[in-house]
Amino acid sequence: MKRRYGILIAIIFFISGLLLGKGAVVPDPISVPQSGRMDVAEQTVNFILDFDEEQLRTFPQIRFTEGETVWEVLNRTMAVAGIALHYKDYGDMGVFLEGIDGAANTGDTYWQYWINGQYAEVGASAYHLQPGDTILWKLTKSRQ
């Protein structure tokens, strides 16, 4: 299954490269209002939501500011897209994502995320995004 998503991401980048190489018009990155930060250059990341193996939603070239976390940018991007997030905020312990657009955690299935194909080792409110990161959120069985 990991290989399938690796291949999917590779195909997306390959096709994007072909289109850019042939002079295709690429839309400007989605402009999402910033959360009060102004003095640092903007950069972009990509979000993929995997509701199941047949329903993927992609959000390419999402702008972020240095120091922002996966959670901050996900929350802002979903608000702009009109997609509901359900979560619990545990303060210093972080945010626990309970559902995206009606697809909720169940007994052993949870929303989990990967950074550039690697399972995240910290919560979404603790990982600071890097330029070019691809974040895959997937509703899947617990890894424990």
Buried (B, 14 or more C-beta within 10 A) or exposed (E): EEEEBEEBBEEBEEEEEEEEEEEEEEEEBBEBEBEEEEEEEBBBBBBBBBBEEEEBBEBBBBBBBBEBBBBBBBBBBBEEBEBEBBBEEEEEEBBBBEBBBEBBBEEEBBBBBBBEEEEBEEBBBBBEBEEEBBBBBBBBEEEE
